[in-house]
């Protein structure tokens, strides 16, 4: 199936009829992605040594080209542009700086960066294959916000020494507090770049601000160079990127040699990369899927999360193999792509092709890009990554803790590292979830049986008994997760009722999960009720919860439900449990007799005040019908030509819910009547009536009733009056229950 999907998508790419929009979108996307990719590459590799800046620029270009080509070809998100990104630059820079502090040789650091890129891509592919793509989208917003803000601050901090051209290995605070280390030429170029990059979007939307910012930086550089001849050479010039050295034969040979050297790495060195690979894979996956979600919202489309992760992972592996840096789906380039008229994934392929052409054609131009200009662009990108929305969290006590999560992730990212920040963020998010769960109650409704009856209609005298004694039974409708964080509050809600009620009904229909602690609570509840001779009723005990657990099997395993124990009873639905309690309150036997004697008219409450002679004549006008279990008596939409009285058996009424589904809403037993509304107003049936058991009924058709009303007006009047009165009582009772439910 997946193979057919990829073949179909490849044909779409080849036969794309949206070529003009995809062409211009890809070109515009490249103009945004490529300068940033170069800046990211320079940032990563210059962390090893300033002499590696040119190699970093080339790695950024290769990454933009390869990731754009592979990710768009294999991925499933139209209009998405993938390229090297800030999270990758932050993690790789921190990784390189740490290796430099450990005294690792620069060439070895380059090899480890390549292996880290490969492992990151493999992890992403595995995440996609096992279906984690659907879950990454649910990382809490405070964690993502804090992480991205932390990455933005790390990017800014790492670029300030380059922005002022401070000597190599100068730290952030030394660069800020030592103006005598600054090179005013680099500072001037960087300031010009930042000012234009910030102001450009306010002046024009046709040319990306990053392009105009870099052009402004280059123009400023050459204006200064016109007064300083030493700046007119790229050789040994620390203010510019320098020659890339992209001759095809030389580059291919260097890649081949690099992989021969990777074969000489120790296994322990490669194994030590897995922690950083997991962190980087998670970051890039979140960045990609977050962009995909926004694309879906803007274009009314729907991406395939797991397929996109596999594609992004394959792209990062391919990029690392040929010397590029890893990346993800990027927001800025994607937005420019959409606004330029792109319609399909072909636009991402075009972005990759344009980046590849730029590497071949514009390598001489890239060599003259000032390092401080690239630093200025990254500082602007870093500031834009900082999420200011959480500042509003301080305004309300309800969201102060969420702000604390954001702040903690940022502080840990800046002081300890991104891996620790991700762990701290997830830990605090779990704590935040527990706090929310503990703070809320799992009791959705609490109501008594005399306030909420079953769907089984009973005679008026029995209803009065249930109204008087129904407070012996209390119903707790539970919701959410029953786990160690909510059990204490649940027991507090139950405690008073456990000591006073004869029946405790727990409806588990909306329960999402039950852990061992909650099961132990239910066991204690059972023991308390057992001592008092009371009963615990569990309704809607499903065989499959959302978390995959078989709830009934779990309750049996925990010995809460046992066949020989009558203290705990299990029912498929809440209505069944309520009906069972009503029968106990009315004093009926545990099991009704299998055979019922057909009831006569004079035994029914509706006709108890009529004369026998009158009833005999009425009975003579009625039909007597027999229905087998499961047989339909009437169906929704049929004309209401008759009214029915149950002589023996039971009738269940089902109301439609749409999409072919229906719900049981009422049960009528011996002596009850049904079908009265349609009989009175002559309208169509609004529900279905089905025989719950083998059933006998009296049937009075509308035609027969009309004849009867001509001959026995008083009988007809009394009959209609009795039917209307009973319907009014039913409606009044239903209205009372609906009002009670609204209160909860």
ABEGO torsion letter per residue (X at the ends): XAAAAAAAAAAAAAABAAAAAAAAAAAAAAAAAAAAAAAAAAAAAAAABAAAAAAAAAAAAAAAAAAAAAAAAABABBGBBBBBBAAAAAAAAAAAAAAAAAGBBAAAAAAAAAAAAAAAAAAAAAAAAAGAAAAAAABBAAAAAAAAAAAAAAAAAAAAAAAAGBBBGBBAAAAAABAAABBAAAAAAAAAAAAAAAAAAAABAABBAAAAAAAAAAAAAAAAAAABAAAABABGBAABAEBAGABAAAAAAAAAAAAAAAAABBAAAAAAAAAAAAAAAAAAAAAAAAAAAAAAAAAGBBBBAAAAAAAAAAAAAAAAAAGBBBBBBBAAAAAAAAAAGBABAAAAAAAAAAAAAAAAAAAAAAAABBAAAAAAAAAAAAAAABBAAAAAAAABAAAAAAAAAAAAAAAAAAAAEAAAAAAAAAAAAAAAAAAAAAABBABABBBBAAABBBABBBBAAAAAAAAAAAAABBBBBBBEBBBAAAAAAAAAAAAAAAAABABBBBBAAABABBBAAAAAAAAAAAAAAAAAGBBBBBBGBBABBAAGBBAAAAAAAAGABBAABAABBBBABAAAAAAAAAAAAAGBBABBBABBBBBBAAABAAAAABBAAAAAAAAAABBBBBBBBGBBABBBGBBBABBBBBABEBBBBBBBAEGGBBBBABBBBBGBBBGAAAAAAGBBBABBBBBABBBBBBBBBAAAAAAAAAABAAAAAAAAAAAAAAAAAAAAAAAAAAAAAAAX
